[in-house]
Amino acid sequence: MRKRNIPFTIVADETYQNFRENGIEKSFPSFMWGAIRSPITMILASLKGYIPMTLSISKMSTLPADILIDEDGKVVEAHYCKDTADHLPIDRMITFAKGE
């Protein structure tokens, strides 16, 4: 995957330890609903290089969570996504990253 020019840091939980410890859910139906609900987004993301590093249904069905953490390590906002297309608005993330 290429580096993206975004004004915030994305932290991946490759071992799924934090996902498990914080009750992040897995749901294949919700994963599929997100793909069905936003097929153009899925296609455009794939064309830009956002391709899953695994085809494991178990890993792909993990629902995302958007967690905003301040400089002191305090969780300011946590959004547990209902499906793979449900995220915090990008404007909210950019505003947070700018400290506004």
PDB file as gemmi writes it, atoms N, CA and C in Angstrom:
CRYST1    1.000    1.000    1.000  90.00  90.00  90.00 P 1                      
ATOM      1  N   MET A   1       0.829  -1.176   0.000  1.00  0.00           N  
ATOM      2  CA  MET A   1       0.000   0.000   0.000  1.00  0.00           C  
ATOM      3  C   MET A   1       0.876   1.243   0.000  1.00  0.00           C  
ATOM      4  N   ARG A   2       0.430   2.248  -0.689  1.00  0.00           N  
ATOM      5  CA  ARG A   2       1.189   3.496  -0.748  1.00  0.00           C  
ATOM      6  C   ARG A   2       0.877   4.374   0.465  1.00  0.00           C  
ATOM      7  N   LYS A   3       1.794   5.290   0.729  1.00  0.00           N  
ATOM      8  CA  LYS A   3       1.585   6.273   1.786  1.00  0.00           C  
ATOM      9  C   LYS A   3       0.564   7.296   1.305  1.00  0.00           C  
ATOM     10  N   ARG A   4      -0.337   7.667   2.179  1.00  0.00           N  
ATOM     11  CA  ARG A   4      -1.379   8.642   1.857  1.00  0.00           C  
ATOM     12  C   ARG A   4      -1.052   9.968   2.528  1.00  0.00           C  
ATOM     13  N   ASN A   5      -1.436  11.051   1.909  1.00  0.00           N  
ATOM     14  CA  ASN A   5      -1.196  12.379   2.459  1.00  0.00           C  
ATOM     15  C   ASN A   5      -2.422  12.808   3.254  1.00  0.00           C  
ATOM     16  N   ILE A   6      -2.518  12.301   4.489  1.00  0.00           N  
ATOM     17  CA  ILE A   6      -3.645  12.648   5.350  1.00  0.00           C  
ATOM     18  C   ILE A   6      -3.112  13.344   6.597  1.00  0.00           C  
ATOM     19  N   PRO A   7      -3.905  14.255   7.169  1.00  0.00           N  
ATOM     20  CA  PRO A   7      -3.414  15.057   8.292  1.00  0.00           C  
ATOM     21  C   PRO A   7      -3.591  14.400   9.665  1.00  0.00           C  
ATOM     22  N   PHE A   8      -3.670  13.082   9.712  1.00  0.00           N  
ATOM     23  CA  PHE A   8      -3.789  12.401  10.996  1.00  0.00           C  
ATOM     24  C   PHE A   8      -3.132  11.034  10.886  1.00  0.00           C  
ATOM     25  N   THR A   9      -2.878  10.419  12.031  1.00  0.00           N  
ATOM     26  CA  THR A   9      -2.220   9.120  12.074  1.00  0.00           C  
ATOM     27  C   THR A   9      -3.259   8.017  12.159  1.00  0.00           C  
ATOM     28  N   ILE A  10      -3.050   6.966  11.396  1.00  0.00           N  
ATOM     29  CA  ILE A  10      -3.905   5.787  11.465  1.00  0.00           C  
ATOM     30  C   ILE A  10      -3.093   4.692  12.134  1.00  0.00           C  
ATOM     31  N   VAL A  11      -3.663   4.082  13.164  1.00  0.00           N  
ATOM     32  CA  VAL A  11      -2.984   3.016  13.884  1.00  0.00           C  
ATOM     33  C   VAL A  11      -3.737   1.719  13.626  1.00  0.00           C  
ATOM     34  N   ALA A  12      -3.033   0.729  13.133  1.00  0.00           N  
ATOM     35  CA  ALA A  12      -3.650  -0.571  12.864  1.00  0.00           C  
ATOM     36  C   ALA A  12      -3.409  -1.511  14.042  1.00  0.00           C  
ATOM     37  N   ASP A  13      -4.352  -2.381  14.281  1.00  0.00           N  
ATOM     38  CA  ASP A  13      -4.225  -3.394  15.327  1.00  0.00           C  
ATOM     39  C   ASP A  13      -4.033  -4.742  14.632  1.00  0.00           C  
ATOM     40  N   GLU A  14      -2.818  -4.971  14.159  1.00  0.00           N  
ATOM     41  CA  GLU A  14      -2.545  -6.158  13.348  1.00  0.00           C  
ATOM     42  C   GLU A  14      -2.731  -7.468  14.100  1.00  0.00           C  
ATOM     43  N   THR A  15      -2.551  -7.461  15.418  1.00  0.00           N  
ATOM     44  CA  THR A  15      -2.699  -8.694  16.197  1.00  0.00           C  
ATOM     45  C   THR A  15      -4.127  -8.885  16.703  1.00  0.00           C  
ATOM     46  N   TYR A  16      -4.955  -7.880  16.539  1.00  0.00           N  
ATOM     47  CA  TYR A  16      -6.353  -7.888  16.993  1.00  0.00           C  
ATOM     48  C   TYR A  16      -6.480  -7.931  18.521  1.00  0.00           C  
ATOM     49  N   GLN A  17      -5.386  -7.715  19.244  1.00  0.00           N  
ATOM     50  CA  GLN A  17      -5.424  -7.733  20.704  1.00  0.00           C  
ATOM     51  C   GLN A  17      -6.330  -6.630  21.247  1.00  0.00           C  
ATOM     52  N   ASN A  18      -6.141  -5.396  20.768  1.00  0.00           N  
ATOM     53  CA  ASN A  18      -6.964  -4.288  21.253  1.00  0.00           C  
ATOM     54  C   ASN A  18      -8.411  -4.430  20.821  1.00  0.00           C  
ATOM     55  N   PHE A  19      -8.631  -4.989  19.640  1.00  0.00           N  
ATOM     56  CA  PHE A  19     -10.004  -5.245  19.200  1.00  0.00           C  
ATOM     57  C   PHE A  19     -10.697  -6.166  20.202  1.00  0.00           C  
ATOM     58  N   ARG A  20     -10.023  -7.282  20.543  1.00  0.00           N  
ATOM     59  CA  ARG A  20     -10.621  -8.251  21.477  1.00  0.00           C  
ATOM     60  C   ARG A  20     -10.841  -7.630  22.855  1.00  0.00           C  
ATOM     61  N   GLU A  21      -9.843  -6.892  23.346  1.00  0.00           N  
ATOM     62  CA  GLU A  21      -9.926  -6.305  24.686  1.00  0.00           C  
ATOM     63  C   GLU A  21     -11.012  -5.239  24.801  1.00  0.00           C  
ATOM     64  N   ASN A  22     -11.386  -4.628  23.683  1.00  0.00           N  
ATOM     65  CA  ASN A  22     -12.357  -3.537  23.720  1.00  0.00           C  
ATOM     66  C   ASN A  22     -13.697  -3.884  23.097  1.00  0.00           C  
ATOM     67  N   GLY A  23     -13.953  -5.162  22.932  1.00  0.00           N  
ATOM     68  CA  GLY A  23     -15.275  -5.599  22.497  1.00  0.00           C  
ATOM     69  C   GLY A  23     -15.633  -5.286  21.060  1.00  0.00           C  
ATOM     70  N   ILE A  24     -14.635  -5.153  20.191  1.00  0.00           N  
ATOM     71  CA  ILE A  24     -14.930  -4.934  18.777  1.00  0.00           C  
ATOM     72  C   ILE A  24     -15.551  -6.216  18.233  1.00  0.00           C  
ATOM     73  N   GLU A  25     -16.651  -6.074  17.530  1.00  0.00           N  
ATOM     74  CA  GLU A  25     -17.403  -7.238  17.073  1.00  0.00           C  
ATOM     75  C   GLU A  25     -16.991  -7.692  15.680  1.00  0.00           C  
ATOM     76  N   LYS A  26     -17.329  -8.954  15.417  1.00  0.00           N  
ATOM     77  CA  LYS A  26     -17.183  -9.513  14.071  1.00  0.00           C  
ATOM     78  C   LYS A  26     -18.577  -9.830  13.572  1.00  0.00           C  
ATOM     79  N   SER A  27     -18.824  -9.518  12.324  1.00  0.00           N  
ATOM     80  CA  SER A  27     -20.132  -9.805  11.744  1.00  0.00           C  
ATOM     81  C   SER A  27     -19.998  -9.891  10.233  1.00  0.00           C  
ATOM     82  N   PHE A  28     -20.073 -11.099   9.699  1.00  0.00           N  
ATOM     83  CA  PHE A  28     -19.999 -11.256   8.250  1.00  0.00           C  
ATOM     84  C   PHE A  28     -21.179 -10.574   7.566  1.00  0.00           C  
ATOM     85  N   PRO A  29     -22.426 -10.697   8.100  1.00  0.00           N  
ATOM     86  CA  PRO A  29     -23.540  -9.983   7.461  1.00  0.00           C  
ATOM     87  C   PRO A  29     -23.319  -8.462   7.419  1.00  0.00           C  
ATOM     88  N   SER A  30     -22.782  -7.884   8.493  1.00  0.00           N  
ATOM     89  CA  SER A  30     -22.520  -6.439   8.506  1.00  0.00           C  
ATOM     90  C   SER A  30     -21.404  -6.077   7.534  1.00  0.00           C  
ATOM     91  N   PHE A  31     -20.401  -6.945   7.429  1.00  0.00           N  
ATOM     92  CA  PHE A  31     -19.330  -6.735   6.449  1.00  0.00           C  
ATOM     93  C   PHE A  31     -19.915  -6.705   5.040  1.00  0.00           C  
ATOM     94  N   MET A  32     -20.761  -7.674   4.738  1.00  0.00           N  
ATOM     95  CA  MET A  32     -21.371  -7.741   3.407  1.00  0.00           C  
ATOM     96  C   MET A  32     -22.313  -6.556   3.178  1.00  0.00           C  
ATOM     97  N   TRP A  33     -23.061  -6.158   4.213  1.00  0.00           N  
ATOM     98  CA  TRP A  33     -23.978  -5.025   4.080  1.00  0.00           C  
ATOM     99  C   TRP A  33     -23.201  -3.758   3.717  1.00  0.00           C  
ATOM    100  N   GLY A  34     -22.048  -3.560   4.349  1.00  0.00           N  
ATOM    101  CA  GLY A  34     -21.225  -2.399   4.024  1.00  0.00           C  
ATOM    102  C   GLY A  34     -20.775  -2.426   2.569  1.00  0.00           C  
ATOM    103  N   ALA A  35     -20.409  -3.613   2.079  1.00  0.00           N  
ATOM    104  CA  ALA A  35     -19.977  -3.748   0.683  1.00  0.00           C  
ATOM    105  C   ALA A  35     -21.135  -3.502  -0.275  1.00  0.00           C  
ATOM    106  N   ILE A  36     -22.311  -4.003   0.080  1.00  0.00           N  
ATOM    107  CA  ILE A  36     -23.493  -3.821  -0.770  1.00  0.00           C  
ATOM    108  C   ILE A  36     -23.952  -2.366  -0.744  1.00  0.00           C  
ATOM    109  N   ARG A  37     -23.884  -1.760   0.442  1.00  0.00           N  
ATOM    110  CA  ARG A  37     -24.362  -0.392   0.637  1.00  0.00           C  
ATOM    111  C   ARG A  37     -23.493   0.632  -0.085  1.00  0.00           C  
ATOM    112  N   SER A  38     -22.241   0.301  -0.268  1.00  0.00           N  
ATOM    113  CA  SER A  38     -21.339   1.275  -0.903  1.00  0.00           C  
ATOM    114  C   SER A  38     -20.406   0.592  -1.906  1.00  0.00           C  
ATOM    115  N   PRO A  39     -20.963  -0.032  -2.944  1.00  0.00           N  
ATOM    116  CA  PRO A  39     -20.104  -0.748  -3.901  1.00  0.00           C  
ATOM    117  C   PRO A  39     -19.134   0.164  -4.648  1.00  0.00           C  
ATOM    118  N   ILE A  40     -19.548   1.377  -4.958  1.00  0.00           N  
ATOM    119  CA  ILE A  40     -18.651   2.288  -5.680  1.00  0.00           C  
ATOM    120  C   ILE A  40     -17.442   2.625  -4.812  1.00  0.00           C  
ATOM    121  N   THR A  41     -17.682   2.847  -3.527  1.00  0.00           N  
ATOM    122  CA  THR A  41     -16.581   3.124  -2.605  1.00  0.00           C  
ATOM    123  C   THR A  41     -15.619   1.949  -2.562  1.00  0.00           C  
ATOM    124  N   MET A  42     -16.159   0.738  -2.494  1.00  0.00           N  
ATOM    125  CA  MET A  42     -15.316  -0.461  -2.457  1.00  0.00           C  
ATOM    126  C   MET A  42     -14.480  -0.576  -3.737  1.00  0.00           C  
ATOM    127  N   ILE A  43     -15.091  -0.332  -4.878  1.00  0.00           N  
ATOM    128  CA  ILE A  43     -14.384  -0.432  -6.159  1.00  0.00           C  
ATOM    129  C   ILE A  43     -13.299   0.641  -6.256  1.00  0.00           C  
ATOM    130  N   LEU A  44     -13.650   1.889  -5.913  1.00  0.00           N  
ATOM    131  CA  LEU A  44     -12.668   2.976  -5.983  1.00  0.00           C  
ATOM    132  C   LEU A  44     -11.508   2.736  -5.018  1.00  0.00           C  
ATOM    133  N   ALA A  45     -11.812   2.248  -3.827  1.00  0.00           N  
ATOM    134  CA  ALA A  45     -10.757   1.957  -2.856  1.00  0.00           C  
ATOM    135  C   ALA A  45      -9.818   0.881  -3.394  1.00  0.00           C  
ATOM    136  N   SER A  46     -10.380  -0.147  -4.000  1.00  0.00           N  
ATOM    137  CA  SER A  46      -9.554  -1.217  -4.579  1.00  0.00           C  
ATOM    138  C   SER A  46      -8.661  -0.676  -5.691  1.00  0.00           C  
ATOM    139  N   LEU A  47      -9.213   0.190  -6.529  1.00  0.00           N  
ATOM    140  CA  LEU A  47      -8.429   0.768  -7.622  1.00  0.00           C  
ATOM    141  C   LEU A  47      -7.291   1.655  -7.117  1.00  0.00           C  
ATOM    142  N   LYS A  48      -7.469   2.240  -5.913  1.00  0.00           N  
ATOM    143  CA  LYS A  48      -6.429   3.094  -5.332  1.00  0.00           C  
ATOM    144  C   LYS A  48      -5.413   2.292  -4.524  1.00  0.00           C  
ATOM    145  N   GLY A  49      -5.588   0.972  -4.471  1.00  0.00           N  
ATOM    146  CA  GLY A  49      -4.617   0.144  -3.760  1.00  0.00           C  
ATOM    147  C   GLY A  49      -5.048  -0.312  -2.391  1.00  0.00           C  
ATOM    148  N   TYR A  50      -6.247   0.029  -1.970  1.00  0.00           N  
ATOM    149  CA  TYR A  50      -6.743  -0.435  -0.676  1.00  0.00           C  
ATOM    150  C   TYR A  50      -7.288  -1.852  -0.853  1.00  0.00           C  
ATOM    151  N   ILE A  51      -6.394  -2.799  -0.828  1.00  0.00           N  
ATOM    152  CA  ILE A  51      -6.767  -4.192  -1.026  1.00  0.00           C  
ATOM    153  C   ILE A  51      -6.496  -4.937   0.274  1.00  0.00           C  
ATOM    154  N   PRO A  52      -7.442  -5.766   0.724  1.00  0.00           N  
ATOM    155  CA  PRO A  52      -7.226  -6.502   1.976  1.00  0.00           C  
ATOM    156  C   PRO A  52      -5.935  -7.312   1.924  1.00  0.00           C  
ATOM    157  N   MET A  53      -5.212  -7.309   3.038  1.00  0.00           N  
ATOM    158  CA  MET A  53      -3.981  -8.081   3.103  1.00  0.00           C  
ATOM    159  C   MET A  53      -4.277  -9.549   3.371  1.00  0.00           C  
ATOM    160  N   THR A  54      -5.527  -9.860   3.654  1.00  0.00           N  
ATOM    161  CA  THR A  54      -5.941 -11.233   3.891  1.00  0.00           C  
ATOM    162  C   THR A  54      -7.336 -11.426   3.314  1.00  0.00           C  
ATOM    163  N   LEU A  55      -7.633 -12.629   2.954  1.00  0.00           N  
ATOM    164  CA  LEU A  55      -8.992 -12.955   2.528  1.00  0.00           C  
ATOM    165  C   LEU A  55      -9.688 -13.781   3.598  1.00  0.00           C  
ATOM    166  N   SER A  56      -9.150 -13.752   4.814  1.00  0.00           N  
ATOM    167  CA  SER A  56      -9.746 -14.459   5.938  1.00  0.00           C  
ATOM    168  C   SER A  56     -11.094 -13.825   6.277  1.00  0.00           C  
ATOM    169  N   ILE A  57     -12.149 -14.624   6.201  1.00  0.00           N  
ATOM    170  CA  ILE A  57     -13.487 -14.124   6.540  1.00  0.00           C  
ATOM    171  C   ILE A  57     -13.505 -13.634   7.979  1.00  0.00           C  
ATOM    172  N   SER A  58     -12.808 -14.332   8.863  1.00  0.00           N  
ATOM    173  CA  SER A  58     -12.771 -13.940  10.270  1.00  0.00           C  
ATOM    174  C   SER A  58     -12.189 -12.540  10.435  1.00  0.00           C  
ATOM    175  N   LYS A  59     -11.096 -12.252   9.746  1.00  0.00           N  
ATOM    176  CA  LYS A  59     -10.472 -10.934   9.871  1.00  0.00           C  
ATOM    177  C   LYS A  59     -11.236  -9.867   9.096  1.00  0.00           C  
ATOM    178  N   MET A  60     -11.714 -10.211   7.907  1.00  0.00           N  
ATOM    179  CA  MET A  60     -12.430  -9.220   7.101  1.00  0.00           C  
ATOM    180  C   MET A  60     -13.775  -8.852   7.715  1.00  0.00           C  
ATOM    181  N   SER A  61     -14.341  -9.738   8.535  1.00  0.00           N  
ATOM    182  CA  SER A  61     -15.648  -9.457   9.122  1.00  0.00           C  
ATOM    183  C   SER A  61     -15.550  -8.682  10.433  1.00  0.00           C  
ATOM    184  N   THR A  62     -14.327  -8.318  10.845  1.00  0.00           N  
ATOM    185  CA  THR A  62     -14.174  -7.488  12.036  1.00  0.00           C  
ATOM    186  C   THR A  62     -14.677  -6.093  11.709  1.00  0.00           C  
ATOM    187  N   LEU A  63     -15.644  -5.634  12.484  1.00  0.00           N  
ATOM    188  CA  LEU A  63     -16.202  -4.310  12.231  1.00  0.00           C  
ATOM    189  C   LEU A  63     -15.209  -3.242  12.671  1.00  0.00           C  
ATOM    190  N   PRO A  64     -15.094  -2.168  11.915  1.00  0.00           N  
ATOM    191  CA  PRO A  64     -14.137  -1.125  12.267  1.00  0.00           C  
ATOM    192  C   PRO A  64     -14.582  -0.308  13.478  1.00  0.00           C  
ATOM    193  N   ALA A  65     -13.620   0.365  14.056  1.00  0.00           N  
ATOM    194  CA  ALA A  65     -13.887   1.331  15.118  1.00  0.00           C  
ATOM    195  C   ALA A  65     -13.011   2.542  14.838  1.00  0.00           C  
ATOM    196  N   ASP A  66     -13.582   3.722  14.945  1.00  0.00           N  
ATOM    197  CA  ASP A  66     -12.835   4.969  14.772  1.00  0.00           C  
ATOM    198  C   ASP A  66     -12.656   5.567  16.160  1.00  0.00           C  
ATOM    199  N   ILE A  67     -11.418   5.662  16.612  1.00  0.00           N  
ATOM    200  CA  ILE A  67     -11.141   6.141  17.966  1.00  0.00           C  
ATOM    201  C   ILE A  67     -10.191   7.330  17.872  1.00  0.00           C  
ATOM    202  N   LEU A  68     -10.635   8.462  18.386  1.00  0.00           N  
ATOM    203  CA  LEU A  68      -9.813   9.676  18.387  1.00  0.00           C  
ATOM    204  C   LEU A  68      -9.096   9.766  19.730  1.00  0.00           C  
ATOM    205  N   ILE A  69      -7.772   9.820  19.687  1.00  0.00           N  
ATOM    206  CA  ILE A  69      -6.942   9.829  20.890  1.00  0.00           C  
ATOM    207  C   ILE A  69      -6.109  11.105  20.886  1.00  0.00           C  
ATOM    208  N   ASP A  70      -6.143  11.836  22.006  1.00  0.00           N  
ATOM    209  CA  ASP A  70      -5.393  13.096  22.052  1.00  0.00           C  
ATOM    210  C   ASP A  70      -3.909  12.855  22.347  1.00  0.00           C  
ATOM    211  N   GLU A  71      -3.152  13.939  22.426  1.00  0.00           N  
ATOM    212  CA  GLU A  71      -1.706  13.855  22.623  1.00  0.00           C  
ATOM    213  C   GLU A  71      -1.324  13.190  23.933  1.00  0.00           C  
ATOM    214  N   ASP A  72      -2.233  13.213  24.916  1.00  0.00           N  
ATOM    215  CA  ASP A  72      -1.961  12.615  26.219  1.00  0.00           C  
ATOM    216  C   ASP A  72      -2.394  11.157  26.292  1.00  0.00           C  
ATOM    217  N   GLY A  73      -2.885  10.613  25.183  1.00  0.00           N  
ATOM    218  CA  GLY A  73      -3.326   9.226  25.157  1.00  0.00           C  
ATOM    219  C   GLY A  73      -4.751   9.017  25.635  1.00  0.00           C  
ATOM    220  N   LYS A  74      -5.485  10.113  25.829  1.00  0.00           N  
ATOM    221  CA  LYS A  74      -6.872  10.026  26.296  1.00  0.00           C  
ATOM    222  C   LYS A  74      -7.810   9.832  25.102  1.00  0.00           C  
ATOM    223  N   VAL A  75      -8.735   8.881  25.243  1.00  0.00           N  
ATOM    224  CA  VAL A  75      -9.737   8.670  24.200  1.00  0.00           C  
ATOM    225  C   VAL A  75     -10.743   9.808  24.283  1.00  0.00           C  
ATOM    226  N   VAL A  76     -10.836  10.573  23.212  1.00  0.00           N  
ATOM    227  CA  VAL A  76     -11.734  11.720  23.146  1.00  0.00           C  
ATOM    228  C   VAL A  76     -13.082  11.306  22.564  1.00  0.00           C  
ATOM    229  N   GLU A  77     -13.040  10.416  21.591  1.00  0.00           N  
ATOM    230  CA  GLU A  77     -14.273   9.953  20.956  1.00  0.00           C  
ATOM    231  C   GLU A  77     -14.044   8.553  20.405  1.00  0.00           C  
ATOM    232  N   ALA A  78     -15.024   7.675  20.621  1.00  0.00           N  
ATOM    233  CA  ALA A  78     -14.957   6.317  20.069  1.00  0.00           C  
ATOM    234  C   ALA A  78     -16.242   6.050  19.303  1.00  0.00           C  
ATOM    235  N   HIS A  79     -16.079   5.640  18.070  1.00  0.00           N  
ATOM    236  CA  HIS A  79     -17.229   5.324  17.214  1.00  0.00           C  
ATOM    237  C   HIS A  79     -17.100   3.864  16.793  1.00  0.00           C  
ATOM    238  N   TYR A  80     -17.994   3.020  17.327  1.00  0.00           N  
ATOM    239  CA  TYR A  80     -18.006   1.607  16.969  1.00  0.00           C  
ATOM    240  C   TYR A  80     -18.926   1.453  15.769  1.00  0.00           C  
ATOM    241  N   CYS A  81     -18.350   1.162  14.633  1.00  0.00           N  
ATOM    242  CA  CYS A  81     -19.073   1.161  13.357  1.00  0.00           C  
ATOM    243  C   CYS A  81     -20.089   0.023  13.275  1.00  0.00           C  
ATOM    244  N   LYS A  82     -21.235   0.324  12.664  1.00  0.00           N  
ATOM    245  CA  LYS A  82     -22.293  -0.677  12.489  1.00  0.00           C  
ATOM    246  C   LYS A  82     -21.995  -1.619  11.332  1.00  0.00           C  
ATOM    247  N   ASP A  83     -21.243  -1.134  10.351  1.00  0.00           N  
ATOM    248  CA  ASP A  83     -20.816  -1.946   9.214  1.00  0.00           C  
ATOM    249  C   ASP A  83     -19.547  -1.320   8.651  1.00  0.00           C  
ATOM    250  N   THR A  84     -19.026  -1.886   7.586  1.00  0.00           N  
ATOM    251  CA  THR A  84     -17.736  -1.420   7.062  1.00  0.00           C  
ATOM    252  C   THR A  84     -17.804  -0.066   6.370  1.00  0.00           C  
ATOM    253  N   ALA A  85     -18.999   0.432   6.127  1.00  0.00           N  
ATOM    254  CA  ALA A  85     -19.149   1.745   5.483  1.00  0.00           C  
ATOM    255  C   ALA A  85     -19.513   2.842   6.483  1.00  0.00           C  
ATOM    256  N   ASP A  86     -19.675   2.479   7.743  1.00  0.00           N  
ATOM    257  CA  ASP A  86     -20.084   3.421   8.788  1.00  0.00           C  
ATOM    258  C   ASP A  86     -18.841   3.913   9.533  1.00  0.00           C  
ATOM    259  N   HIS A  87     -18.487   5.174   9.334  1.00  0.00           N  
ATOM    260  CA  HIS A  87     -17.311   5.746   9.993  1.00  0.00           C  
ATOM    261  C   HIS A  87     -17.626   7.151  10.482  1.00  0.00           C  
ATOM    262  N   LEU A  88     -16.741   7.663  11.348  1.00  0.00           N  
ATOM    263  CA  LEU A  88     -16.836   9.077  11.697  1.00  0.00           C  
ATOM    264  C   LEU A  88     -16.685   9.884  10.413  1.00  0.00           C  
ATOM    265  N   PRO A  89     -17.363  11.008  10.321  1.00  0.00           N  
ATOM    266  CA  PRO A  89     -17.177  11.859   9.135  1.00  0.00           C  
ATOM    267  C   PRO A  89     -15.717  12.311   9.035  1.00  0.00           C  
ATOM    268  N   ILE A  90     -15.184  12.315   7.840  1.00  0.00           N  
ATOM    269  CA  ILE A  90     -13.787  12.703   7.622  1.00  0.00           C  
ATOM    270  C   ILE A  90     -13.536  14.128   8.115  1.00  0.00           C  
ATOM    271  N   ASP A  91     -14.530  15.002   7.987  1.00  0.00           N  
ATOM    272  CA  ASP A  91     -14.378  16.379   8.485  1.00  0.00           C  
ATOM    273  C   ASP A  91     -14.150  16.385   9.990  1.00  0.00           C  
ATOM    274  N   ARG A  92     -14.801  15.476  10.712  1.00  0.00           N  
ATOM    275  CA  ARG A  92     -14.616  15.389  12.165  1.00  0.00           C  
ATOM    276  C   ARG A  92     -13.177  14.974  12.481  1.00  0.00           C  
ATOM    277  N   MET A  93     -12.648  14.017  11.725  1.00  0.00           N  
ATOM    278  CA  MET A  93     -11.276  13.555  11.965  1.00  0.00           C  
ATOM    279  C   MET A  93     -10.261  14.651  11.658  1.00  0.00           C  
ATOM    280  N   ILE A  94     -10.479  15.369  10.572  1.00  0.00           N  
ATOM    281  CA  ILE A  94      -9.555  16.449  10.197  1.00  0.00           C  
ATOM    282  C   ILE A  94      -9.612  17.579  11.220  1.00  0.00           C  
ATOM    283  N   THR A  95     -10.812  17.938  11.658  1.00  0.00           N  
ATOM    284  CA  THR A  95     -10.966  18.974  12.681  1.00  0.00           C  
ATOM    285  C   THR A  95     -10.238  18.571  13.956  1.00  0.00           C  
ATOM    286  N   PHE A  96     -10.408  17.316  14.364  1.00  0.00           N  
ATOM    287  CA  PHE A  96      -9.734  16.814  15.562  1.00  0.00           C  
ATOM    288  C   PHE A  96      -8.214  16.860  15.378  1.00  0.00           C  
ATOM    289  N   ALA A  97      -7.739  16.431  14.204  1.00  0.00           N  
ATOM    290  CA  ALA A  97      -6.298  16.412  13.938  1.00  0.00           C  
ATOM    291  C   ALA A  97      -5.694  17.815  13.991  1.00  0.00           C  
ATOM    292  N   LYS A  98      -6.475  18.810  13.625  1.00  0.00           N  
ATOM    293  CA  LYS A  98      -6.004  20.201  13.653  1.00  0.00           C  
ATOM    294  C   LYS A  98      -6.105  20.814  15.047  1.00  0.00           C  
ATOM    295  N   GLY A  99      -6.683  20.066  15.996  1.00  0.00           N  
ATOM    296  CA  GLY A  99      -6.810  20.563  17.358  1.00  0.00           C  
ATOM    297  C   GLY A  99      -7.949  21.526  17.565  1.00  0.00           C  
ATOM    298  N   GLU A 100      -8.907  21.494  16.672  1.00  0.00           N  
ATOM    299  CA  GLU A 100     -10.045  22.425  16.768  1.00  0.00           C  
ATOM    300  C   GLU A 100     -11.183  21.819  17.557  1.00  0.00           C  
TER     301      GLU A 100                                                      
END                                                                             
